[in-house]
Amino acid sequence: MSVKMPEPDQAVLSRRAAIVKALRTIVPGEGVIAIEREMKPFESDGLTAYRQLPMVVVLPETTSQVAAVLRYCYEEGIKVVPRGAGTSLSGGALPLADGVLLGMGKFNKIREIDLDNRVAVVEPGVTNLAVSNAVAHAGFYYAPDPSSQIACTIGGNIAENSGGVHCLKYGMTTNNVLGCEMVLITGEVIRVGGKHLDSAGYDLLGLITGSEGLLGVVTEVTVRLLKKPETARALLVGFPSSEAAGDCVSKVIAAGIIPGGMEMMDRPAIQAAEEFVHAGYPLDVEALLIVELDGPAQEVDHLIERVDKIARDCGAVSCKGSVSEEERLLFWAGRKAAFPAVGRISPDYYCMDGTIPRAKLPQVLAAMKDMSTKYGLRVANVFHAGDGNLHPLILYDANVPGELEKAEHFGSDILKLCVEVGGVLTGEHGVGVEKRDLMPAMFNDTDLDQQLRVKCAFDAKGLLNPGKVFPQLHRCAELGRMHISGGQLPFPDIPRF
Ligand SMILES: Cc1cc2nc3c(=O)[nH]c(=O)nc-3n(C[C@H](O)[C@H](O)[C@H](O)COP(=O)(O)OP(=O)(O)OC[C@H]3O[C@@H](n4cnc5c(N)ncnc54)[C@H](O)[C@@H]3O)c2cc1C
């Protein structure tokens, strides 16, 4: 692994047996796993190039167990890494050798469905798709739809502020969560928001959403439910170049149309997805847009015509609208399976996640082509074009010495370019360990210090998910007082990466 993690605290490790024993009194039965072989499934998340066995795995079932575990860890100075389903692509759930891995998988109940208020109250280990499934009978759904929705959890979604195909029109997780219960590292339990639409005071829910497990452990979530649109149709539009497709994306939005989803794939991704899913994608184009229009049937037909016209004006060479629900789902099936499809054409791939202003799409796509030549690595592009959220998949072979490092450098060049053109380092996968060391490309010291002060307000000892998001560890008291005197670094015991 090329990203350096905090050095394990030997004093904590030397007390491992006593720590495991104490945790077993809080979470009895099979809720504490301390055998190496049994901890293996937890050693990595979706960023599989990074692996680390935790000191111990704890699987609580109730908020009071979470509170007692966190209180104990706080008093004993033990680090904690929360985990949902472990699908994070940025290493957010990567364990620490001297830390407790707190798996939230047993929090898997839907506590309440309240259609009058259009909300569901769910535990954080419920999968994203399970929420929509639970309310489908009444014609409702939960809008944020990450491609990993069959597996990823609502707790992970909150921590990463996850998005998906439908977030262009219906918002990311942050726009679809109304409240939560969260346990602080001290063991105190707070409730933020609820079924109501407005909240008094600071927007703490906004702060918690996207906080990557660094502020507390979420134990209950109130999510917004939406009524399913009356009609949805998807258009498959083929272009002779990615630049032309990128131009079309900007023009559709500029025309005042907000599609239910607007996704783009380039030639390598189209080929891989078509071979895998047989979705009916054209194979003779350089770029494909899937544009979904939803709403009342008449409006959808009208919008389909308008998008068709804009696309042809931008040089589209093929344009096909779905004529049945089965066909619409088939169009999406290829896109949703694009990651595993690319996995079939390369031994390994590295999925990046950066966001740019939409109008910069043609420029960034062209620059990525040059980088691909420079690094001698292929890249397949699958992304949420409407949001400007790129997911370049860099293809490499981990068995070839040096290729992983090359892929990582390629990836960081892409992300730096995203920032240079006015975008951000991440769209929806989070910073985690993956983009941690790139944070200074986006934020100056003052920005980072201010963000750390927020972290300190929740977790003064820095025990929750340390080594993630922030490029250096800080003791909270140190913030803003980083003066070097006589060559002596203050707080020399604090690990710096
Ligand atoms: C094939 C594939 C496709 C993907 N597609 C998308 C996509 O389209 N859009 C998208 O946004 N993401 C996508 N992802 C990334 C990933 O699925 C999301 O980030 C997801 O939200 C992670 O959820 P999880 O339950 O797996 O969380 P984990 O991976 O277990 O954890 C993620 C982060 O959340 C924290 N966390 C987990 N539970 C809690 C809790 N209860 N309280 C506090 N912190 C917690 C962890 O500490 C960690 O920092 C994809 C991943 C894969 C493998």
The ligand as an SDF file (V2000), in Angstrom:
LIG
                    3D

 53 58  0  0  0  0  0  0  0  0999 V2000
  -19.3800   -1.8570   -7.7630 C   0  0  0  0  0  0  0  0  0  0  0  0
  -19.5200   -0.6090   -6.9440 C   0  0  0  0  0  0  0  0  0  0  0  0
  -20.2780    0.4400   -7.4340 C   0  0  0  0  0  0  0  0  0  0  0  0
  -20.4180    1.6030   -6.6940 C   0  0  0  0  0  0  0  0  0  0  0  0
  -21.2110    2.5940   -7.1840 N   0  0  0  0  0  0  0  0  0  0  0  0
  -21.4170    3.7110   -6.4580 C   0  0  0  0  0  0  0  0  0  0  0  0
  -22.2740    4.7410   -6.9370 C   0  0  0  0  0  0  0  0  0  0  0  0
  -22.8690    4.6590   -8.0070 O   0  0  0  0  0  0  0  0  0  0  0  0
  -22.4180    5.8260   -6.1540 N   0  0  0  0  0  0  0  0  0  0  0  0
  -21.8000    5.9580   -4.9480 C   0  0  0  0  0  0  0  0  0  0  0  0
  -21.9850    6.9670   -4.2870 O   0  0  0  0  0  0  0  0  0  0  0  0
  -20.9800    4.9970   -4.4810 N   0  0  0  0  0  0  0  0  0  0  0  0
  -20.7760    3.8820   -5.1820 C   0  0  0  0  0  0  0  0  0  0  0  0
  -19.9520    2.9060   -4.6990 N   0  0  0  0  0  0  0  0  0  0  0  0
  -19.2290    3.1250   -3.4250 C   0  0  0  0  0  0  0  0  0  0  0  0
  -19.9360    2.6030   -2.1590 C   0  0  0  0  0  0  0  0  0  0  0  0
  -20.8610    1.5880   -2.4720 O   0  0  0  0  0  0  0  0  0  0  0  0
  -20.6100    3.7320   -1.4000 C   0  0  0  0  0  0  0  0  0  0  0  0
  -19.6510    4.6360   -0.9240 O   0  0  0  0  0  0  0  0  0  0  0  0
  -21.4760    3.2580   -0.2040 C   0  0  0  0  0  0  0  0  0  0  0  0
  -22.1710    4.3390    0.3490 O   0  0  0  0  0  0  0  0  0  0  0  0
  -20.6810    2.5740    0.8900 C   0  0  0  0  0  0  0  0  0  0  0  0
  -21.6060    1.9330    1.7470 O   0  0  0  0  0  0  0  0  0  0  0  0
  -21.1510    0.7320    2.6900 P   0  0  0  0  0  0  0  0  0  0  0  0
  -22.3180    0.3270    3.4990 O   0  0  0  0  0  0  0  0  0  0  0  0
  -20.5160   -0.3300    1.8990 O   0  0  0  0  0  0  0  0  0  0  0  0
  -20.1020    1.4680    3.6160 O   0  0  0  0  0  0  0  0  0  0  0  0
  -18.5750    1.0550    4.0460 P   0  0  0  0  0  0  0  0  0  0  0  0
  -17.8180    0.7900    2.8110 O   0  0  0  0  0  0  0  0  0  0  0  0
  -18.6950   -0.0670    5.0030 O   0  0  0  0  0  0  0  0  0  0  0  0
  -18.1380    2.3300    4.7510 O   0  0  0  0  0  0  0  0  0  0  0  0
  -18.0010    3.5390    4.0640 C   0  0  0  0  0  0  0  0  0  0  0  0
  -17.7320    4.6700    5.0510 C   0  0  0  0  0  0  0  0  0  0  0  0
  -18.8510    4.8320    5.8710 O   0  0  0  0  0  0  0  0  0  0  0  0
  -18.5060    4.7740    7.2470 C   0  0  0  0  0  0  0  0  0  0  0  0
  -19.6780    4.1820    7.9080 N   0  0  0  0  0  0  0  0  0  0  0  0
  -20.3310    3.0530    7.5590 C   0  0  0  0  0  0  0  0  0  0  0  0
  -21.3830    2.8660    8.3620 N   0  0  0  0  0  0  0  0  0  0  0  0
  -21.3990    3.8970    9.2510 C   0  0  0  0  0  0  0  0  0  0  0  0
  -22.2400    4.2760   10.3340 C   0  0  0  0  0  0  0  0  0  0  0  0
  -23.2990    3.5480   10.6810 N   0  0  0  0  0  0  0  0  0  0  0  0
  -21.9400    5.4030   11.0230 N   0  0  0  0  0  0  0  0  0  0  0  0
  -20.8760    6.1530   10.6780 C   0  0  0  0  0  0  0  0  0  0  0  0
  -20.0510    5.8540    9.6700 N   0  0  0  0  0  0  0  0  0  0  0  0
  -20.3090    4.7440    8.9560 C   0  0  0  0  0  0  0  0  0  0  0  0
  -17.2260    3.9600    7.2770 C   0  0  0  0  0  0  0  0  0  0  0  0
  -16.4240    4.2720    8.3960 O   0  0  0  0  0  0  0  0  0  0  0  0
  -16.5640    4.3950    5.9830 C   0  0  0  0  0  0  0  0  0  0  0  0
  -15.8640    5.5990    6.1940 O   0  0  0  0  0  0  0  0  0  0  0  0
  -19.7720    1.7300   -5.4300 C   0  0  0  0  0  0  0  0  0  0  0  0
  -19.0260    0.6690   -4.9350 C   0  0  0  0  0  0  0  0  0  0  0  0
  -18.8840   -0.4950   -5.6740 C   0  0  0  0  0  0  0  0  0  0  0  0
  -18.0670   -1.6050   -5.1030 C   0  0  0  0  0  0  0  0  0  0  0  0
  1  2  1  0
  2  3  1  0
  2 52  2  0
  3  4  2  0
  4  5  1  0
  4 50  1  0
  5  6  2  0
  6  7  1  0
  6 13  1  0
  7  8  2  0
  7  9  1  0
  9 10  1  0
 10 11  2  0
 10 12  1  0
 12 13  2  0
 13 14  1  0
 14 15  1  0
 14 50  1  0
 15 16  1  0
 16 17  1  0
 16 18  1  0
 18 19  1  0
 18 20  1  0
 20 21  1  0
 20 22  1  0
 22 23  1  0
 23 24  1  0
 24 25  2  0
 24 26  1  0
 24 27  1  0
 27 28  1  0
 28 29  2  0
 28 30  1  0
 28 31  1  0
 31 32  1  0
 32 33  1  0
 33 34  1  0
 33 48  1  0
 34 35  1  0
 35 36  1  0
 35 46  1  0
 36 37  1  0
 36 45  1  0
 37 38  2  0
 38 39  1  0
 39 40  1  0
 39 45  2  0
 40 41  1  0
 40 42  2  0
 42 43  1  0
 43 44  2  0
 44 45  1  0
 46 47  1  0
 46 48  1  0
 48 49  1  0
 50 51  2  0
 51 52  1  0
 52 53  1  0
M  END
$$$$
